[in-house]
Amino acid sequence: MGVRYGIFQDWKANRGNPKGRLVMVLFRMAHVLRQSLFTFLLFLPYFILYRILVEWLLCIELPWKTRIGPGFRIDHGQALVINDGTVFGAGCTVRNSTTIGNKRAKEGGYTRPPVFGDRVDVGANAVVIGPINIGDDAIIGAAAVVLRDVPANHVAIGNPARCVPRK
């Protein structure tokens, strides 16, 4: 029920957005099929097709290991890069030219990527990196560079981003 529910919620969230619908259906199928080694190997051609179609042709780097809640919307999906360890809650929206990922740690290696709450809206050209948490109903402004936590019901604007309460 969970996968079908997620697909239907994504389909509804991406109404009028055929590219977003296509990417999310392909993503949900890949996300489920990668759960076991047997299905991963059995559907290896599908995973190759997913990488070629979604990443190379549609220019959306959305790894199938990413955890995404239902109702995920991709607006103007182009030049979108999301780290595979990123977690999104339900009803989130991400726009074009956005980078979401980890950063190099001082000790070497990399930090974990961000964790997003429910109904987070990420503006175009935003950069959200590092082991941070973005609260429910937060808004990341266009071209914001977010390196610190964003509380629930706040807007992150600027470079580096500062948080202001939503009105």
Steps between C-alpha positions, in 0.01 A plus 500: 500500500783743585658508153169531316393768744825688437463473122142630509594784734794595276276482192254740661774735626648522149171578325571689177867399521562195277876500560451500878246219471728288284803546725307419817338184357840378381656595836235319709538183295880508528480575872288188559696272268832584669380368839645152446808376317288252304264762354791739445683243288182386326411855402853624432402613147228716658753669728727569203205644307407711805850651518515571128149643472467694827860611560647536153202597285275680750791643705355408837736323737255321729659175623260214568634465858369845598215485754210714383157530661180498293388803301848605383492768229777583255439843345689576180728202554833588345849502651365350823754317720387309810735287713386140547500531880259794504165449673183688401173504689156503336384772264838659422575703186842542337573733209759516222874547539492395865781315676427298814781301650775442750826685547855402579554456874800653676616153609485372142216316339159658457214610723147368468271692264200706617177363642183684393172507689155499342378762251841662448521723191846538346548790257693498174880510512508424873791318660426297814800307629628338814360311797208736554129470566233698318179525704142442389341772282834675446581689182846515348517815289628512144881504484532455877808321631387306807773365729312502834172360633179672395227489767145403413287780350804712407635634173872468418620782273834629378859384477578384761138440586340666798166386639195716550160388630226444242225758513 
